[in-house]
């Protein structure tokens, strides 16, 4: 436990950031799962729309340094291959 005021404040700020970041990461994972499910159901148009939403979310997360930009690029690339193969 922190004894210094500035350290206590930093702990509070870290907790807020951690909560916010975990929400964003979770939404990225959820968007990815939605695309995978639509691919399993062979709904091509839906998959493409969901893929665009996924790209927006993952780019936003990478832009805020919540995900590394190379991780975002890798995930987009792998999912894009699957979406375009089905199309």
For each residue, the residues with C-beta under 8 A, 3 or more apart:
1:
2: 7 8 10 11
3: 7
4: 7 8
5: 8 9
6: 9 10
7: 2 3 4 10 11
8: 2 4 5 11 12
9: 5 6 12 13
10: 2 6 7 13 14
11: 2 7 8 14 15
12: 8 9 15 16
13: 9 10 16 17
14: 10 11 17 18
15: 11 12 18 19
16: 12 13 19 20
17: 13 14 20 21
18: 14 15 21 22
19: 15 16 22 23
20: 16 17 23 24
21: 17 18 24 25 66
22: 18 19 25 26
23: 19 20 26 27
24: 20 21 27 28 57 60 61 64 66
25: 21 22 28 29 61 66 67
26: 22 23 29 30
27: 23 24 30 31 57
28: 24 25 31 32 54 57 58 61 67
29: 25 26 32 33
30: 26 27 33 34
31: 27 28 34 35 50 53 54 57 58
32: 28 29 35 36 54 58 75 79
33: 29 30 36 37
34: 30 31 37 38 50 53 54
35: 31 32 38 39 47 50 51 54 79 83
36: 32 33 39 40 79 82
37: 33 34 40 41
38: 34 35 41 43 46 47 50
39: 35 36 42 47 82 83 86
40: 36 37
41: 37 38 46
42: 39 86
43: 38 46 47
44: 47 48 86 87
45: 48 49
46: 38 41 43 49 50
47: 35 38 39 43 44 50 51 83 86 87
48: 44 45 51 52 83 87
49: 45 46 52 53
50: 31 34 35 38 46 47 53 54
51: 35 47 48 54 55 79 80 83
52: 48 49 55 56
53: 31 34 49 50 56 57
54: 28 31 32 34 35 50 51 57 58 76 79
55: 51 52 58 59 76
56: 52 53 59 60
57: 24 27 28 31 53 54 60 61
58: 28 31 32 54 55 61 62 67 72 75 76
59: 55 56 62 63 72
60: 24 56 57 63 64
61: 24 25 28 57 58 64 66 67 72
62: 58 59 65 66 67 68 69 71 72 73
63: 59 60
64: 24 60 61
65: 62 68
66: 21 24 25 61 62
67: 25 28 58 61 62 71 72
68: 62 65 71 72
69: 62 72 73
70: 73 74
71: 62 67 68 74 75
72: 58 59 61 62 67 68 69 75 76
73: 62 69 70 76 77
74: 70 71 77 78
75: 32 58 71 72 78 79
76: 54 55 58 72 73 79 80
77: 73 74 80 81
78: 74 75 81 82
79: 32 35 36 51 54 75 76 82 83
80: 51 76 77 83 84
81: 77 78 84 85
82: 36 39 78 79 85 86
83: 35 39 47 48 51 79 80 86 87
84: 80 81 87
85: 81 82
86: 39 42 44 47 82 83
87: 44 47 48 83 84
